[in-house]
């Protein structure tokens, strides 16, 4: 009993492994002990299981499809559908009929509107198959998922920007300042659409950013707050791992240097002291400014050791704006004895005049940092922008402008020395350099030692000036036994340009290659294309290498395209799929190292000898004449071979006549035997001369149509089919009806040479599985 149960389990496992490919799910089966319902303990067969014949897991569809036509998603099919139109498919669930539709007869599912993965990543739907007449379910309902595949259609965003950070001055190199983080709404699990790389566009060489983590660090030591206390950085996050064609986003980081005690106190002072004859605390004096035009610009304090009044500066002074200040200062006792208040006020007042000394200052630019934008397609001499500076001194010296060549060693830009207008002096290429950081110098004409500086950042915008090309050099091979519709290569393209919305490539074949009967091209609409086979049974001996010109166009305005050639090699393939694309053969197992080395040497020697012989005997193909081209174009291959001369069953051998004993066919006149004989001799002499020319002249074209097809040879039992021996008086119509009497092996020839081919003044020659048409009528042309 237990052994029978075990056998049942094994049988179910075998059946599940050998189930049909369309059956993806089986109904549950309950195993019971064998029933002995008949006398003698005969075992009853277990109930047969029933399997579902139409269950799917999920389909895939690309988001943001730009086409106007419905997008094909997949096909539902049931084994109950016999193709007679008696089965109807229904679709329900998320997006049914509003986003997805189904063909009730074929089960084809299409998406009828553009999908966005960021809004909904997948749809759960239920499929039903019903009888068209009774509307009854023929199969249980099947639930499946349509998953929306992601494309790179979202740029990175800094949700927490702009950033502000503080770092102590004179911090060591590598000190962490702040961490920036960008998010990308694209699918992080599919491709590189959400893989970000951080770079710093503005802020070099003072700061750096980690490309993976986004941590901003100091890049220079000993940054002094007293010289510059604030920096503005521009950080960029770019997806596609920073490669060309990725989308990017930027944020601003403001870094403030905090102070450390790295300077001793030094007060600008003048000597102001009130004399008090008292001693000790009674002589302590307090100073304050009562009035004057220096309120808010100066303040006064008391030196505790000398009791002098120390005037300190609160604001920067400008000699050109104000050259002197007048202060009314009061000095009073810190500690007042109320008993002596009636004697008089314990204070005194004095007027102090402060003079501002003039210093020669360098020119000051209206903006110390300027941003400008120029197109890479702008011609030389185009104005990019302008800067302006003035002399803050009273002399108001004119300013001469120049570009610091240390910041522009390639001389891409020039500046007008008088107006400050910056112009292009060399053609720009955004693919080589995206941003130029130049320093503009402003020099006083009256005092060249006074020089002011300003930084100008010039961003180069992209124009579509590069055609796309293959992403790599493809070497494609295909087996001779390839099936139609098989993908043999997936092509991708690269373009140095950086369009705003990313790259959109279009792949198609040239007009000449579109008629290729072996291969075709399918644009996948994701910047890739697939090369597919159109026919099966490629023969390496007929053509070992195929060249497929592929045109790649970008989505720029105007669009640029390039033609790239894909080389496809036809290979012999073994049973296990191993490809042999050359003359080499697979080694058999068990061959020793020494034997393999000897065989390799022998095969190498034979290969060199064969190549040398072929090179010596190869004939250079000259340009064929118009007549020779006509002969080549009139070859019609019918691919039907006869049984051969040894096949005496398929046709009657008595119907064949020997070439040396050829008699004129029935109905032919013999009024001009000498003329026919003379033409035959002339033809034989002409052919003999041409054969001699071909044997001697190595540059003669290898067109052996007359040698191959005209005569069968003296040893053949079948006469020639050539019309040269025809004795038709009109030479415009021939009767090939006798071919039907030769049996079924010549039926195809009989159909080709039937009465419908009569007339036209053309002679026909058959042989070798091809039909060769010549219209020369033996006028000395081959």
Phi and psi in degrees as a GROMACS rama.xvg file:
@    title "Ramachandran Plot"
@    xaxis  label "Phi"
@    yaxis  label "Psi"
@TYPE xy
-66.62  -35.603  UNK-2
-66.0716  -38.4278  UNK-3
-64.7338  -40.0152  UNK-4
-62.3307  -42.0746  UNK-5
-63.4131  -40.5569  UNK-6
-62.333  -37.5559  UNK-7
-64.0634  -42.1271  UNK-8
-62.1717  -44.9375  UNK-9
-62.2519  -38.4658  UNK-10
-64.1326  -40.7436  UNK-11
-64.5629  -39.7026  UNK-12
-62.517  -42.141  UNK-13
-64.1456  -43.0632  UNK-14
-63.7149  -38.8697  UNK-15
-66.843  -34.368  UNK-16
-73.1392  -31.493  UNK-17
-98.8667  20.855  UNK-18
-68.3333  158.765  UNK-19
-63.8406  150.697  UNK-20
-60.5455  -31.2442  UNK-21
-72.9222  -15.5865  UNK-22
-92.0828  103.872  UNK-23
-97.6099  -7.8397  UNK-24
-149.247  140.558  UNK-25
-114.463  144.655  UNK-26
-67.1434  154.375  UNK-27
-67.4372  143.219  UNK-28
-121.657  130.502  UNK-29
-98.0024  124.5  UNK-30
-92.9844  129.993  UNK-31
-128.164  163.34  UNK-32
-67.4691  148.994  UNK-33
-58.4371  139.699  UNK-34
-91.2427  136.419  UNK-35
-112.4  70.9551  UNK-36
-85.193  -7.0547  UNK-37
-108.697  157.874  UNK-38
-60.9471  146.728  UNK-39
84.8043  6.70479  UNK-40
73.5756  24.8392  UNK-41
-66.1142  133.236  UNK-42
-82.4768  129.621  UNK-43
-80.7117  142.931  UNK-44
-66.9462  141.94  UNK-45
-67.9138  156.568  UNK-46
-64.1193  140.499  UNK-47
-72.3779  139.584  UNK-48
-78.5515  155.129  UNK-49
-119.536  128.89  UNK-50
-110.701  150.786  UNK-51
-75.7821  142.149  UNK-52
-113.597  11.621  UNK-53
-156.79  90.3813  UNK-54
-135.063  130.641  UNK-55
-122.353  151.997  UNK-56
-89.7219  -60.9754  UNK-57
-160.807  155.816  UNK-58
-114.866  167.472  UNK-59
-129.297  142.569  UNK-60
-144.664  142.337  UNK-61
-82.0719  136.457  UNK-62
-76.016  161.903  UNK-63
53.7666  42.4695  UNK-64
-68.4166  125.783  UNK-65
-80.1572  -6.93264  UNK-66
-73.1302  160.392  UNK-67
-92.7895  -12.997  UNK-68
-91.0995  155.1  UNK-69
-58.3266  142.768  UNK-70
-96.4261  129.234  UNK-71
-72.5615  126.899  UNK-72
-102.561  -49.0016  UNK-73
178.124  -172.384  UNK-74
-135.781  132.555  UNK-75
-98.2368  136.257  UNK-76
-145.896  139.213  UNK-77
-117.296  146.905  UNK-78
-65.7413  -16.6986  UNK-79
-74.8927  -16.012  UNK-80
-82.6307  109.23  UNK-81
-94.0964  4.74029  UNK-82
80.6996  13.5018  UNK-83
-98.9746  9.09709  UNK-84
76.7982  12.659  UNK-85
-93.88  3.78871  UNK-86
-118.529  137.09  UNK-87
-122.907  134.547  UNK-88
-102.195  139.604  UNK-89
-126.344  149.917  UNK-90
-129.552  135.385  UNK-91
-144.926  164.041  UNK-92
119.392  -157.738  UNK-93
-67.3151  119.831  UNK-94
78.756  6.78308  UNK-95
-64.9591  130.779  UNK-96
70.024  -20.6939  UNK-97
-95.7782  -36.9376  UNK-98
-112.067  -37.8305  UNK-99
-124.476  141.734  UNK-100
-125.222  157.516  UNK-101
-129.583  138.28  UNK-102
-76.5678  117.859  UNK-103
-62.152  -26.7409  UNK-104
-92.0118  -41.4385  UNK-105
-97.6627  -20.9923  UNK-106
83.0552  8.92632  UNK-107
-73.7629  131.32  UNK-108
-105.238  131.22  UNK-109
-127.551  147.583  UNK-110
-93.6322  125.858  UNK-111
-103.46  -0.288385  UNK-112
-143.208  161.556  UNK-113
-69.7771  134.924  UNK-114
-102.179  150.632  UNK-115
-129.716  111.77  UNK-116
-63.4692  -31.2045  UNK-117
-69.3978  -22.0169  UNK-118
-87.8187  -42.136  UNK-119
-151.037  121.162  UNK-120
-85.2285  -25.5441  UNK-121
-154.823  161.407  UNK-122
-127.327  135.016  UNK-123
-104.44  120.832  UNK-124
-128.512  162.603  UNK-125
-124.334  133.96  UNK-126
-111.515  142.381  UNK-127
-128.454  146.216  UNK-128
-123.661  123.211  UNK-129
-126.678  157.089  UNK-130
-71.1068  133.879  UNK-131
-65.0889  -31.4375  UNK-132
-90.2532  -45.7466  UNK-133
-93.6953  -13.3145  UNK-134
61.4596  21.4422  UNK-135
-88.5805  148.764  UNK-136
-67.5678  129.852  UNK-137
-95.2403  -23.2898  UNK-138
-137.43  155.173  UNK-139
-62.4697  152.537  UNK-140
-59.9475  142.04  UNK-141
-120.539  126.717  UNK-142
-101.214  135.535  UNK-143
-143.984  170.851  UNK-144
-122.405  134.928  UNK-145
-105.69  113.498  UNK-146
-96.7479  132.415  UNK-147
-89.4906  118.629  UNK-148
-82.8212  144.355  UNK-149
-86.4458  146.447  UNK-150
-124.784  164.96  UNK-151
-81.8925  86.031  UNK-152
-122.86  12.0215  UNK-153
-130.983  129.949  UNK-154
-85.4898  150.766  UNK-155
-62.4624  148.052  UNK-156
-133.852  140.06  UNK-157
-95.5795  100.994  UNK-158
-72.4442  -25.3573  UNK-159
-101.165  5.83483  UNK-160
-84.6199  165.906  UNK-161
-72.7781  159.552  UNK-162
-105.476  151.847  UNK-163
-129.34  137.081  UNK-164
-144.744  157.205  UNK-165
-129.586  139.676  UNK-166
-144.093  139.764  UNK-167
-64.2414  145.726  UNK-168
-66.5233  156.775  UNK-169
60.1453  28.8175  UNK-170
-72.4471  148.281  UNK-171
-67.8369  161.823  UNK-172
-63.686  136.367  UNK-173
94.1598  1.47738  UNK-174
-66.1104  128.519  UNK-175
-69.0113  132.521  UNK-176
-106.329  -54.7887  UNK-177
-162.14  158.116  UNK-178
-114.92  122.098  UNK-179
-100.138  149.107  UNK-180
-140.681  130.968  UNK-181
-116.811  152.419  UNK-182
-120.123  149.575  UNK-183
-127.757  125.796  UNK-184
-73.0707  -9.02778  UNK-185
-70.9843  168.422  UNK-186
-72.0543  116.864  UNK-187
-74.2373  -13.4929  UNK-188
-94.9188  -2.24536  UNK-189
-125.678  111.716  UNK-190
69.7186  -157.631  UNK-191
-109.255  17.546  UNK-192
-64.8004  -25.4165  UNK-193
-116.051  15.0258  UNK-194
-92.9277  114.236  UNK-195
-102.051  149.128  UNK-196
-130.183  130.334  UNK-197
-98.0975  136.323  UNK-198
-136  158.33  UNK-199
-106.385  119.891  UNK-200
-90.9346  -32.24  UNK-201
-140.304  133.21  UNK-202
128.457  -3.66937  UNK-203
-77.5277  149.155  UNK-204
-95.9106  20.4383  UNK-205
-80.6001  -31.5423  UNK-206
-134.764  161.275  UNK-207
-137.196  165.07  UNK-208
-134.038  138.71  UNK-209
-71.8992  125.992  UNK-210
-65.6341  -22.6134  UNK-211
-100.189  -43.7754  UNK-212
-93.3085  -20.1649  UNK-213
78.5709  17.4779  UNK-214
-80.5123  123.952  UNK-215
-90.0757  129.106  UNK-216
-129.668  159.93  UNK-217
-72.817  142.07  UNK-218
-116.174  -10.424  UNK-219
-126.452  142.738  UNK-220
-86.3427  165.345  UNK-221
57.1376  40.709  UNK-222
-72.0084  126.842  UNK-223
-102.22  121.653  UNK-224
-65.3116  -32.582  UNK-225
-68.7837  -18.459  UNK-226
-93.3902  -46.2509  UNK-227
-152.231  125.014  UNK-228
-110.5  -0.384909  UNK-229
-143.89  138.898  UNK-230
-132.689  142.277  UNK-231
-115.802  118.477  UNK-232
-106.033  150.046  UNK-233
-120.187  116.3  UNK-234
-108.207  134.864  UNK-235
-114.288  138.098  UNK-236
-115.771  125.12  UNK-237
-126.164  132.545  UNK-238
-84.1817  -169.519  UNK-239
57.1582  30.3388  UNK-240
57.6163  31.4039  UNK-241
80.1487  5.96156  UNK-242
-76.0451  165.43  UNK-243
-63.6344  142.173  UNK-244
93.3768  -9.73124  UNK-245
-76.5728  159.805  UNK-246
-93.8618  151.714  UNK-247
-138.531  159.185  UNK-248
-140.96  154.608  UNK-249
-127.822  159.253  UNK-250
-144.614  161.271  UNK-251
-108.637  133.835  UNK-252
-120.118  120.712  UNK-253
-100.594  117.589  UNK-254
-108.348  126.33  UNK-255
-111.929  130.134  UNK-256
-83.6417  125.089  UNK-257
-89.1453  156.295  UNK-258
-83.9993  144.099  UNK-259
-123.746  156.952  UNK-260
-78.3746  82.192  UNK-261
-116.314  12.286  UNK-262
-137.072  137.938  UNK-263
-75.6761  154.256  UNK-264
-71.6763  130.989  UNK-265
-137.465  112.18  UNK-266
-97.5274  132.847  UNK-267
-71.4147  126.074  UNK-268
-138.824  161.983  UNK-269
-134.604  156.137  UNK-270
-84.1949  110.843  UNK-271
-129.561  118.109  UNK-272
-144.887  129.43  UNK-273
-98.6039  137.343  UNK-274
-94.8569  127.804  UNK-275
-125.667  125.117  UNK-276
-76.0894  -10.935  UNK-277
-69.9196  173.962  UNK-278
-123.891  157.042  UNK-279
63.7703  -141.206  UNK-280
-61.1508  -24.1481  UNK-281
-72.5201  -13.8446  UNK-282
-101.626  1.92123  UNK-283
-70.6426  132.498  UNK-284
-116.099  143.614  UNK-285
-117.018  130.433  UNK-286
-109.476  146.922  UNK-287
-154.292  153.399  UNK-288
-92.5387  119.64  UNK-289
-88.7563  -40.635  UNK-290
-157.255  174.336  UNK-291
125.413  171.645  UNK-292
-86.8087  8.69052  UNK-293
-105.182  9.56937  UNK-294
-62.8118  130.965  UNK-295
87.8916  -16.7514  UNK-296
-100.509  -31.0143  UNK-297
-127.969  161.071  UNK-298
-144.136  159.271  UNK-299
-128.812  137.185  UNK-300
-130.94  170.378  UNK-301
-106.509  131.059  UNK-302
-76.0153  118.132  UNK-303
-67.633  -20.6217  UNK-304
-88.1206  -40.8674  UNK-305
-107.389  -9.88031  UNK-306
61.0382  29.4833  UNK-307
-91.9922  152.698  UNK-308
-86.409  123.623  UNK-309
-104.39  114.5  UNK-310
-90.9414  122.136  UNK-311
-116.341  156.822  UNK-312
-95.5708  129.947  UNK-313
-99.2141  -25.8212  UNK-314
-133.833  160.619  UNK-315
-70.5418  146.614  UNK-316
-103.171  150.849  UNK-317
-134.25  110.744  UNK-318
-60.9434  -34.9428  UNK-319
-68.8842  -26.9926  UNK-320
-88.2138  -41.5742  UNK-321
-152.487  123.951  UNK-322
-99.8344  -10.7154  UNK-323
-153.987  156.122  UNK-324
-135.044  149.244  UNK-325
-122.373  128.694  UNK-326
-123.091  139.715  UNK-327
-103.698  110.809  UNK-328
-113.145  136.77  UNK-329
-111.846  137.783  UNK-330
-117.649  128.23  UNK-331
-140.198  160.51  UNK-332
-72.2312  143.586  UNK-333
-72.3716  -40.6146  UNK-334
-113.325  117.009  UNK-335
-105.687  132.931  UNK-336
-93.1273  115.267  UNK-337
-64.5598  -16.2205  UNK-338
-69.727  -23.0457  UNK-339
-109.142  17.7533  UNK-340
-68.6639  -28.6527  UNK-341
-72.6484  -17.2756  UNK-342
-67.1855  -35.4009  UNK-343
155.213  171.729  UNK-344
-67.2758  138.965  UNK-345
-92.0558  56.8762  UNK-346
-156.225  164.755  UNK-347
-144.935  154.821  UNK-348
-126.388  141.532  UNK-349
-142.47  156.256  UNK-350
-103.225  132.941  UNK-351
-122.946  130.404  UNK-352
-112.176  127.416  UNK-353
-108.448  128.982  UNK-354
-104.585  133.899  UNK-355
-94.2617  125.644  UNK-356
-84.5816  142.007  UNK-357
-84.5022  136.043  UNK-358
-127.261  142.164  UNK-359
-76.1554  117.342  UNK-360
-107.026  150.964  UNK-361
-72.0967  163.886  UNK-362
-58.8416  147.69  UNK-363
-115.896  126.563  UNK-364
-82.4817  150.601  UNK-365
-63.6912  -28.4667  UNK-366
-143.798  128.678  UNK-367
-76.7508  -18.1133  UNK-368
-137.489  119.749  UNK-369
-120.366  144.862  UNK-370
-115.322  130.182  UNK-371
-133.69  154.756  UNK-372
-129.821  137.568  UNK-373
-145.213  146.595  UNK-374
-81.7138  144.16  UNK-375
-68.3475  -17.7791  UNK-376
-87.7878  1.86117  UNK-377
-67.0176  136.143  UNK-378
-73.3611  165.225  UNK-379
-63.1756  135.984  UNK-380
98.5123  -5.29391  UNK-381
-69.5724  137.498  UNK-382
-77.382  130.213  UNK-383
-94.9599  -38.8327  UNK-384
169.22  -171.238  UNK-385
-145.182  156.031  UNK-386
-124.296  159.661  UNK-387
-142.268  146.714  UNK-388
-143.916  160.044  UNK-389
-139.677  159.925  UNK-390
-89.2293  117.803  UNK-391
-73.5315  -13.0964  UNK-392
-76.0682  166.729  UNK-393
-67.7384  -22.4624  UNK-394
-67.8403  -24.4518  UNK-395
50.8268  55.5361  UNK-396
-68.2455  140.587  UNK-397
-60.2647  152.726  UNK-398
-112.336  135.555  UNK-399
-110.687  134.242  UNK-400
-104.711  149.819  UNK-401
-156.117  157.939  UNK-402
-97.3388  129.215  UNK-403
-69.6144  110.752  UNK-404
-69.0384  -13.0938  UNK-405
-67.5912  -27.5768  UNK-406
-92.8508  -9.49554  UNK-407
-141.675  69.012  UNK-408
-68.525  -28.3012  UNK-409
-83.5675  -0.525437  UNK-410
57.5188  49.9757  UNK-411
-76.8703  -24.2469  UNK-412
-133.011  149.514  UNK-413
-126.929  160.471  UNK-414
-133.197  139.033  UNK-415
-69.8472  124.061  UNK-416
-65.4982  -22.3244  UNK-417
-98.5078  -46.2806  UNK-418
-91.2597  -20.8148  UNK-419
81.4189  15.4281  UNK-420
-80.2968  127.202  UNK-421
-94.549  130.823  UNK-422
-129.745  159.352  UNK-423
-80.6293  130.471  UNK-424
-110.504  -11.7028  UNK-425
-141.332  153.235  UNK-426
-64.4676  135.952  UNK-427
-94.9015  150.971  UNK-428
-136.779  108.074  UNK-429
-64.6604  -28.7159  UNK-430
-68.1573  -19.8204  UNK-431
-95.5492  -35.63  UNK-432
-152.967  121.444  UNK-433
-85.3506  -36.9217  UNK-434
-135.1  139.511  UNK-435
-112.234  128.223  UNK-436
-111.325  102.806  UNK-437
-115.757  154.23  UNK-438
-111.691  127.214  UNK-439
-101.614  132.575  UNK-440
-103.499  135.32  UNK-441
-117.188  117.703  UNK-442
-116.895  134.79  UNK-443
-69.7309  133.686  UNK-444
-68.2874  -36.8354  UNK-445
-78.1451  -25.9741  UNK-446
-139.678  89.4098  UNK-447
-61.4426  -14.032  UNK-448
-73.2337  -18.6387  UNK-449
-90.2391  108.16  UNK-450
-127.302  129.622  UNK-451
-109.177  155.874  UNK-452
-128.673  154.25  UNK-453
-147.657  145.851  UNK-454
-99.3456  132.028  UNK-455
-121.628  119.947  UNK-456
-99.9906  120.367  UNK-457
-114.147  113.958  UNK-458
-91.8834  133.794  UNK-459
-99.3434  117.615  UNK-460
-86.7553  156.465  UNK-461
-88.1115  145.148  UNK-462
-125.745  155.933  UNK-463
-79.6503  89.0028  UNK-464
-123.15  13.2431  UNK-465
-132.305  131.363  UNK-466
-84.2431  144.687  UNK-467
-69.5149  158.346  UNK-468
-146.658  172.502  UNK-469
-57.5855  140.844  UNK-470
-67.7574  -25.1115  UNK-471
-154.964  173.563  UNK-472
-86.1132  111.958  UNK-473
-89.8172  136.455  UNK-474
-122.68  104.846  UNK-475
-108.515  135.996  UNK-476
-128.361  152.093  UNK-477
-142.833  144.4  UNK-478
-78.6908  155.487  UNK-479
-66.1077  -30.7849  UNK-480
-94.4195  29.039  UNK-481
-66.3774  149.805  UNK-482
-94.6834  152.313  UNK-483
-64.1156  142.562  UNK-484
83.1727  5.77943  UNK-485
-83.195  134.517  UNK-486
-79.6578  120.29  UNK-487
-107.276  -14.1249  UNK-488
-162.337  138.679  UNK-489
-109.214  123.021  UNK-490
-101.481  144.366  UNK-491
-134.516  164.278  UNK-492
-132.22  159.477  UNK-493
-130.358  150.738  UNK-494
-142.945  123.114  UNK-495
-63.3116  -18.9185  UNK-496
-68.5944  163.021  UNK-497
-132.258  78.6589  UNK-498
-67.4982  161.336  UNK-499
-62.8366  -43.3759  UNK-500
-99.6163  20.093  UNK-501
82.7731  173.475  UNK-502
-83.7228  142.908  UNK-503
-135.757  99.302  UNK-504
-94.1815  149.332  UNK-505
-123.595  125.535  UNK-506
-109.508  135.472  UNK-507
-158.899  166.139  UNK-508
-93.6346  155.347  UNK-509
-70.2345  164.532  UNK-510
-61.6509  -35.6655  UNK-511
-71.3897  -40.0939  UNK-512
-81.934  -13.633  UNK-513
-66.0257  -23.3585  UNK-514
-88.8732  8.54509  UNK-515
-60.7742  127.948  UNK-516
-90.124  0.517999  UNK-517
-108.719  -36.4223  UNK-518
-137.81  155.715  UNK-519
-140.724  173.668  UNK-520
-129.02  136.636  UNK-521
-123.964  122.142  UNK-522
-78.6208  121.793  UNK-523
-83.3166  -4.19175  UNK-524
61.6688  21.3036  UNK-525
-130.268  35.2716  UNK-526
67.0837  21.9193  UNK-527
-134.66  163.585  UNK-528
-141.708  150.937  UNK-529
-113.914  135.873  UNK-530
-96.8558  123.677  UNK-531
-120.225  155.559  UNK-532
-87.1193  146.71  UNK-533
-104.006  -23.1061  UNK-534
-136.882  162.229  UNK-535
-105.57  162.518  UNK-536
74.757  49.0006  UNK-537
-70.4  133.835  UNK-538
-105.839  121.2  UNK-539
-67.1932  -32.4297  UNK-540
-70.5695  -23.8202  UNK-541
-81.0699  -43.3834  UNK-542
-159.026  112.489  UNK-543
-88.2775  -24.0639  UNK-544
-130.141  130.189  UNK-545
-114.622  135.381  UNK-546
-108.702  119.106  UNK-547
-114.064  103.568  UNK-548
-73.2719  126.39  UNK-549
-118.573  127.677  UNK-550
-97.5566  128.933  UNK-551
-117.971  123.204  UNK-552
-119.01  145.149  UNK-553
-96.4922  177.665  UNK-554
-99.2913  20.9975  UNK-555
-77.2383  177.677  UNK-556
-132.16  106.546  UNK-557
-76.412  157.289  UNK-558
-75.7572  139.291  UNK-559
-112.472  147.655  UNK-560
-142.66  160.19  UNK-561
-143.631  151.587  UNK-562
-102.642  122.619  UNK-563
-118.442  137.256  UNK-564
-99.8115  125.398  UNK-565
-99.8626  124.095  UNK-566
-93.5826  122.411  UNK-567
-116.761  121.667  UNK-568
-103.636  129.381  UNK-569
-86.8121  127.263  UNK-570
-122.651  153.532  UNK-571
-79.3863  135.129  UNK-572
-119.696  135.467  UNK-573
-79.326  -174.317  UNK-574
-65.4804  -36.5445  UNK-575
-90.8054  11.6907  UNK-576
88.3678  1.46937  UNK-577
-71.3419  134.742  UNK-578
-98.0629  136.53  UNK-579
-120.081  98.355  UNK-580
-94.962  -9.83418  UNK-581
-114.441  -153.158  UNK-582
-90.237  0.136279  UNK-583
-74.8533  157.903  UNK-584
-123.854  150.822  UNK-585
-69.7566  140.698  UNK-586
-76.1607  141.798  UNK-587
-82.2738  147.702  UNK-588
-66.0618  148.552  UNK-589
96.715  -4.00333  UNK-590
-79.1338  129.824  UNK-591
-71.3719  168.594  UNK-592
-65.8368  -44.8325  UNK-593
-63.9596  -44.2333  UNK-594
-63.3479  -41.3966  UNK-595
-62.8092  -39.0975  UNK-596
-64.8066  -42.1646  UNK-597
-64.3752  -46.0547  UNK-598
-63.4628  -37.0655  UNK-599
-62.1139  -43.8973  UNK-600
-63.0986  -43.5588  UNK-601
-63.6198  -45.6016  UNK-602
-65.2436  -36.0854  UNK-603
-63.4911  -44.1783  UNK-604
-62.2742  -45.322  UNK-605
-63.4627  -39.2981  UNK-606
-62.6877  -43.3834  UNK-607
-63.0897  -41.3032  UNK-608
-64.3348  -41.9075  UNK-609
-66.551  -41.3878  UNK-610
-63.6173  -41.4052  UNK-611
-62.4606  -41.4556  UNK-612
-65.869  -40.3958  UNK-613
-65.8656  -41.2941  UNK-614
-62.8373  -40.4517  UNK-615
-66.7138  -37.1376  UNK-616
-92.2753  -5.06974  UNK-617
-68.4539  139.258  UNK-618
-107.626  134.708  UNK-619
-73.366  132.722  UNK-620
-83.9298  111.785  UNK-621
-78.2028  175.375  UNK-622
-71.8252  124.406  UNK-623
-75.4301  151.656  UNK-624
-76.0963  169.383  UNK-625
-63.223  -33.7449  UNK-626
-70.6732  -39.6182  UNK-627
-65.0068  -36.6038  UNK-628
-64.2575  -36.2414  UNK-629
-63.5726  -37.0524  UNK-630
-66.2079  -43.1589  UNK-631
-65.1781  -35.9425  UNK-632
-74.8225  -14.3287  UNK-633
-98.8389  23.1692  UNK-634
-91.1415  122.124  UNK-635
-117.529  112.725  UNK-636
-88.3743  125.511  UNK-637
-107.958  -6.7915  UNK-638
58.0794  22.6334  UNK-639
-115.045  122.255  UNK-640
-105.727  145.959  UNK-641
-79.2942  178.56  UNK-642
-76.8058  -10.4103  UNK-643
90.5494  170.228  UNK-644
-71.2849  -22.0813  UNK-645
-81.5383  -11.4834  UNK-646
-83.7825  92.873  UNK-647
-96.9672  1.00652  UNK-648
-94.8777  -36.2959  UNK-649
-67.3613  -25.669  UNK-650
-150.426  167.7  UNK-651
-85.0846  115.739  UNK-652
-67.7742  -21.6935  UNK-653
-69.3678  -18.4886  UNK-654
-76.0403  -15.2722  UNK-655
-84.9543  145.755  UNK-656
-121.96  146.816  UNK-657
-77.3939  146.847  UNK-658
-63.2264  -37.0562  UNK-659
-75.6212  -14.9741  UNK-660
-120.892  37.6672  UNK-661
-73.3656  126.873  UNK-662
-106.16  153.456  UNK-663
-63.5308  140.881  UNK-664
-64.9746  160.236  UNK-665
-59.9764  138.477  UNK-666
92.1054  -5.0108  UNK-667
-88.855  138.238  UNK-668
-79.1478  161.506  UNK-669
-127.886  39.1597  UNK-670
-78.7736  -22.3815  UNK-671
-127.966  61.0484  UNK-672
-66.5693  -35.7332  UNK-673
-67.8252  -36.2281  UNK-674
-65.9568  -42.6137  UNK-675
-63.768  -42.8763  UNK-676
-63.3385  -40.0233  UNK-677
-64.7477  -40.1011  UNK-678
-64.7407  -38.6363  UNK-679
-63.7938  -42.2498  UNK-680
-65.7707  -42.0829  UNK-681
-60.1038  -41.4501  UNK-682
-64.9449  -43.3251  UNK-683
-62.7345  -40.3267  UNK-684
-66.1015  -38.6056  UNK-685
-65.0609  -44.0679  UNK-686
-64.2229  -39.8322  UNK-687
-63.0592  -41.0254  UNK-688
-66.0236  -41.5796  UNK-689
-64.7388  -37.844  UNK-690
-63.2607  -39.3749  UNK-691
-65.8764  -40.7145  UNK-692
-62.413  -41.1774  UNK-693
-66.038  -39.1904  UNK-694
-66.6103  -31.5798  UNK-695
-90.2985  -43.4503  UNK-696
-85.0987  114.174  UNK-697
-74.9786  -17.1882  UNK-698
-95.5263  3.6134  UNK-699
-70.4779  145.851  UNK-700
-66.6264  144.38  UNK-701
-88.3821  65.5489  UNK-702
-109.776  90.2682  UNK-703
-100.929  40.6159  UNK-704
-64.7733  -40.3431  UNK-705
-70.6631  -36.8507  UNK-706
-66.4928  -36.8185  UNK-707
-85.0029  -40.3607  UNK-708
-108.849  -19.3631  UNK-709
-75.7747  -39.8426  UNK-710
-129.279  145.189  UNK-711
-88.8755  -16.9284  UNK-712
102.132  159.206  UNK-713
-73.049  -20.0104  UNK-714
-87.5802  0.440821  UNK-715
-86.968  140.951  UNK-716
-81.9952  -9.76946  UNK-717
-103.914  138.083  UNK-718
-75.032  167.414  UNK-719
-73.7309  144.781  UNK-720
-89.2888  4.09043  UNK-721
-65.9316  144.906  UNK-722
-81.8411  -0.498097  UNK-723
-64.5094  -29.556  UNK-724
-92.5293  6.48382  UNK-725
-70.4789  139.813  UNK-726
-109.433  24.0473  UNK-727
-64.8669  128.417  UNK-728
-68.4432  -32.3114  UNK-729
-86.5419  -21.7669  UNK-730
56.5852  18.6919  UNK-731
-116.801  -8.73946  UNK-732
-149.576  133.336  UNK-733
-126.288  153.047  UNK-734
-109.695  114.834  UNK-735
-110.853  23.6102  UNK-736
-67.418  -20.6281  UNK-737
-67.1014  -15.2265  UNK-738
-65.2422  -28.2122  UNK-739
-67.7111  -23.3209  UNK-740
-80.4571  -4.29281  UNK-741
-89.5262  -0.586923  UNK-742
109.224  176.382  UNK-743
-67.4907  -22.6907  UNK-744
-67.7112  -22.3419  UNK-745
-106.547  15.3383  UNK-746
-66.8015  -38.0501  UNK-747
-64.2637  -41.9043  UNK-748
-63.8445  -38.5353  UNK-749
-63.6381  -37.3231  UNK-750
-68.0813  -39.0971  UNK-751
-70.3051  -33.9017  UNK-752
-107.127  30.2279  UNK-753
-70.4811  -176.48  UNK-754
-59.4351  -22.5879  UNK-755
-67.4917  -15.8176  UNK-756
-93.3516  2.18749  UNK-757
-69.9433  149.259  UNK-758
84.5475  169.883  UNK-759
100.047  -8.94281  UNK-760
70.0203  27.2008  UNK-761
-113.069  135.795  UNK-762
-96.0285  145.35  UNK-763
-123.933  143.129  UNK-764
-131.648  132.632  UNK-765
-120.02  151.042  UNK-766
160.57  152.297  UNK-767
68.1733  18.3513  UNK-768
83.5853  4.79156  UNK-769
-132.502  157.49  UNK-770
-112.256  125.248  UNK-771
-111.265  126.042  UNK-772
-104.971  128.009  UNK-773
-128.312  141.546  UNK-774
-116.235  16.1974  UNK-775
-79.0367  -24.4327  UNK-776
52.6615  40.9819  UNK-777
59.5295  46.3119  UNK-778
-98.3379  26.1055  UNK-779
88.7929  13.8014  UNK-780
-114.084  145.699  UNK-781
